[in-house]
């Protein structure tokens, strides 16, 4: 599945906050077994 790091590159992240969010997504993705569907709730 797509990792947060890939999304950061595609979006051209320039904000430190967004980078941190990406790191959190990366951790949660590993914990959830790569299920981004569950992580969407965290984004809000």
PyMOL CGO cylinders between C-alpha atoms (Angstrom):
from pymol import cmd
from pymol.cgo import CYLINDER

trace = [
    CYLINDER, 0.00, 0.00, 0.00, 0.96, 3.66, -0.30, 0.3, 1, 1, 1, 1, 1, 1,
    CYLINDER, 0.96, 3.66, -0.30, 3.03, 5.05, 2.54, 0.3, 1, 1, 1, 1, 1, 1,
    CYLINDER, 3.03, 5.05, 2.54, 2.82, 8.50, 4.04, 0.3, 1, 1, 1, 1, 1, 1,
    CYLINDER, 2.82, 8.50, 4.04, 6.29, 9.25, 2.72, 0.3, 1, 1, 1, 1, 1, 1,
    CYLINDER, 6.29, 9.25, 2.72, 5.02, 8.76, -0.83, 0.3, 1, 1, 1, 1, 1, 1,
    CYLINDER, 5.02, 8.76, -0.83, 2.14, 11.16, -0.24, 0.3, 1, 1, 1, 1, 1, 1,
    CYLINDER, 2.14, 11.16, -0.24, 4.55, 13.78, 1.09, 0.3, 1, 1, 1, 1, 1, 1,
    CYLINDER, 4.55, 13.78, 1.09, 6.57, 13.61, -2.12, 0.3, 1, 1, 1, 1, 1, 1,
    CYLINDER, 6.57, 13.61, -2.12, 3.50, 13.80, -4.36, 0.3, 1, 1, 1, 1, 1, 1,
    CYLINDER, 3.50, 13.80, -4.36, 2.04, 16.76, -2.49, 0.3, 1, 1, 1, 1, 1, 1,
    CYLINDER, 2.04, 16.76, -2.49, 5.37, 18.58, -2.39, 0.3, 1, 1, 1, 1, 1, 1,
    CYLINDER, 5.37, 18.58, -2.39, 5.18, 19.04, 1.37, 0.3, 1, 1, 1, 1, 1, 1,
    CYLINDER, 5.18, 19.04, 1.37, 6.91, 22.23, 2.52, 0.3, 1, 1, 1, 1, 1, 1,
    CYLINDER, 6.91, 22.23, 2.52, 5.37, 22.55, 5.97, 0.3, 1, 1, 1, 1, 1, 1,
    CYLINDER, 5.37, 22.55, 5.97, 7.03, 20.95, 8.98, 0.3, 1, 1, 1, 1, 1, 1,
    CYLINDER, 7.03, 20.95, 8.98, 3.59, 20.23, 10.41, 0.3, 1, 1, 1, 1, 1, 1,
    CYLINDER, 3.59, 20.23, 10.41, 2.64, 18.25, 7.31, 0.3, 1, 1, 1, 1, 1, 1,
    CYLINDER, 2.64, 18.25, 7.31, 5.88, 16.30, 7.52, 0.3, 1, 1, 1, 1, 1, 1,
    CYLINDER, 5.88, 16.30, 7.52, 5.11, 15.37, 11.12, 0.3, 1, 1, 1, 1, 1, 1,
    CYLINDER, 5.11, 15.37, 11.12, 1.61, 14.28, 10.11, 0.3, 1, 1, 1, 1, 1, 1,
    CYLINDER, 1.61, 14.28, 10.11, 3.18, 12.12, 7.43, 0.3, 1, 1, 1, 1, 1, 1,
    CYLINDER, 3.18, 12.12, 7.43, 5.42, 10.49, 10.03, 0.3, 1, 1, 1, 1, 1, 1,
    CYLINDER, 5.42, 10.49, 10.03, 2.38, 9.77, 12.20, 0.3, 1, 1, 1, 1, 1, 1,
    CYLINDER, 2.38, 9.77, 12.20, 0.58, 8.27, 9.20, 0.3, 1, 1, 1, 1, 1, 1,
    CYLINDER, 0.58, 8.27, 9.20, 3.62, 6.12, 8.50, 0.3, 1, 1, 1, 1, 1, 1,
    CYLINDER, 3.62, 6.12, 8.50, 3.57, 4.76, 12.07, 0.3, 1, 1, 1, 1, 1, 1,
    CYLINDER, 3.57, 4.76, 12.07, -0.17, 4.12, 12.04, 0.3, 1, 1, 1, 1, 1, 1,
    CYLINDER, -0.17, 4.12, 12.04, 0.09, 2.46, 8.63, 0.3, 1, 1, 1, 1, 1, 1,
    CYLINDER, 0.09, 2.46, 8.63, 2.56, -0.03, 10.07, 0.3, 1, 1, 1, 1, 1, 1,
    CYLINDER, 2.56, -0.03, 10.07, 0.40, -0.61, 13.15, 0.3, 1, 1, 1, 1, 1, 1,
    CYLINDER, 0.40, -0.61, 13.15, -2.72, -1.11, 11.04, 0.3, 1, 1, 1, 1, 1, 1,
    CYLINDER, -2.72, -1.11, 11.04, -0.86, -3.43, 8.69, 0.3, 1, 1, 1, 1, 1, 1,
    CYLINDER, -0.86, -3.43, 8.69, -0.87, -0.88, 5.87, 0.3, 1, 1, 1, 1, 1, 1,
    CYLINDER, -0.87, -0.88, 5.87, -4.63, -0.26, 5.96, 0.3, 1, 1, 1, 1, 1, 1,
    CYLINDER, -4.63, -0.26, 5.96, -5.00, 3.41, 4.96, 0.3, 1, 1, 1, 1, 1, 1,
    CYLINDER, -5.00, 3.41, 4.96, -8.79, 3.11, 5.20, 0.3, 1, 1, 1, 1, 1, 1,
    CYLINDER, -8.79, 3.11, 5.20, -8.57, 3.08, 8.99, 0.3, 1, 1, 1, 1, 1, 1,
    CYLINDER, -8.57, 3.08, 8.99, -6.11, 5.99, 9.01, 0.3, 1, 1, 1, 1, 1, 1,
    CYLINDER, -6.11, 5.99, 9.01, -8.48, 8.34, 7.15, 0.3, 1, 1, 1, 1, 1, 1,
    CYLINDER, -8.48, 8.34, 7.15, -10.36, 8.86, 10.42, 0.3, 1, 1, 1, 1, 1, 1,
    CYLINDER, -10.36, 8.86, 10.42, -7.18, 10.20, 12.04, 0.3, 1, 1, 1, 1, 1, 1,
    CYLINDER, -7.18, 10.20, 12.04, -6.70, 12.76, 9.25, 0.3, 1, 1, 1, 1, 1, 1,
    CYLINDER, -6.70, 12.76, 9.25, -9.82, 14.64, 10.40, 0.3, 1, 1, 1, 1, 1, 1,
]
cmd.load_cgo(trace, "trace")
